[in-house]
Amino acid sequence: MLRLGPVVKRAKPGLLLVEFEGGKLPRLGARVYDSSRNLVGSVADIIGPVERPFIVIKPREGAVLEEGMVLYVEAPRPRRGRGRRPGRGKRRRGGRK
């Protein structure tokens, strides 16, 4: 798990702002956990200046989140490369041969 940062404040009803501490930005919809590895919500948006972004979290129902609480995000899974399929060369589209 990767550290996101501390909860700064409640934004709109049902949303929280987390001050991003650096590293690679999480994907929208990524799951967010507390220090006990309990699922507490998901990444709803990323806002603010590029140098110091804030992560908007949509908490799950029943999740207890307080200001100053440090949150974590699941590490991104490595993407599988598609590669080239065998037997497929460059397509020709008319013109001179």
C-alpha positions as CSV (number, residue, x, y, z in Angstrom):
1,M,0.0,0.0,0.0
2,L,1.1,3.5,-0.7
3,R,0.7,6.5,1.6
4,L,-1.7,9.2,0.4
5,G,-1.5,11.6,3.2
6,P,-3.6,13.1,6.1
7,V,-7.2,14.0,5.9
8,V,-7.3,17.9,5.8
9,K,-11.0,18.6,6.0
10,R,-14.5,17.7,4.9
11,A,-15.2,19.2,1.5
12,K,-18.9,18.7,0.5
13,P,-21.3,16.5,2.3
14,G,-19.9,13.0,1.8
15,L,-16.5,14.0,0.5
16,L,-13.1,14.4,2.2
17,L,-9.9,16.2,1.2
18,V,-6.5,14.5,1.6
19,E,-3.3,16.4,1.2
20,F,-1.2,14.3,-1.2
21,E,2.3,13.7,0.0
22,G,4.0,12.9,-3.2
23,G,4.9,10.0,-5.4
24,K,2.7,8.7,-8.2
25,L,-0.9,9.9,-8.2
26,P,-3.6,7.3,-7.6
27,R,-6.1,6.3,-10.3
28,L,-9.7,7.6,-10.0
29,G,-11.7,4.9,-8.3
30,A,-8.7,3.4,-6.5
31,R,-9.6,1.9,-3.1
32,V,-8.5,3.9,0.0
33,Y,-7.6,2.3,3.3
34,D,-6.8,3.4,6.9
35,S,-3.7,2.4,8.9
36,S,-5.4,-0.8,10.0
37,R,-5.9,-1.8,6.3
38,N,-9.7,-1.3,6.6
39,L,-11.4,-0.2,3.3
40,V,-12.7,3.3,4.0
41,G,-13.6,4.6,0.5
42,S,-12.3,5.4,-3.0
43,V,-10.6,8.2,-4.9
44,A,-13.3,10.4,-6.4
45,D,-11.2,13.2,-7.9
46,I,-7.8,15.0,-7.9
47,I,-7.9,18.7,-7.5
48,G,-5.6,21.7,-6.8
49,P,-2.2,22.8,-8.2
50,V,0.1,20.4,-9.9
51,E,2.8,21.0,-7.3
52,R,0.5,20.3,-4.4
53,P,-2.6,18.3,-5.4
54,F,-5.4,17.2,-3.1
55,I,-7.2,13.9,-3.3
56,V,-10.9,13.9,-3.0
57,I,-12.1,10.8,-1.2
58,K,-15.7,9.4,-1.2
59,P,-16.0,7.4,2.0
60,R,-17.9,4.2,2.4
61,E,-21.1,4.3,4.5
62,G,-20.2,3.7,8.1
63,A,-16.5,4.6,7.7
64,V,-15.2,6.6,10.6
65,L,-12.7,9.2,9.3
66,E,-11.3,12.1,11.2
67,E,-9.1,15.1,10.3
68,G,-5.4,14.3,10.6
69,M,-6.0,10.5,10.0
70,V,-3.4,9.2,7.5
71,L,-4.9,7.3,4.5
72,Y,-3.3,4.8,2.1
73,V,-4.2,3.6,-1.4
74,E,-3.7,0.2,-3.0
75,A,-0.6,-0.2,-5.1
76,P,-1.4,-0.1,-8.8
77,R,-1.3,-3.5,-10.4
78,P,1.3,-3.9,-13.2
79,R,-0.4,-3.7,-16.6
80,R,-0.1,-6.7,-18.9
81,G,1.3,-5.8,-22.3
82,R,-0.8,-6.7,-25.2
83,G,2.2,-7.3,-27.5
84,R,1.8,-8.1,-31.2
85,R,-0.3,-11.1,-32.2
86,P,1.6,-13.5,-34.4
87,G,0.9,-13.5,-38.1
88,R,-0.1,-9.9,-38.3
89,G,2.2,-7.7,-40.3
90,K,1.9,-4.2,-41.4
91,R,-1.4,-3.5,-43.2
92,R,-1.2,-1.9,-46.6
93,R,-3.8,0.5,-47.6
94,G,-3.8,1.0,-51.3
95,G,-1.3,3.3,-53.1
96,R,1.9,2.2,-54.8
97,K,3.3,-1.2,-54.2
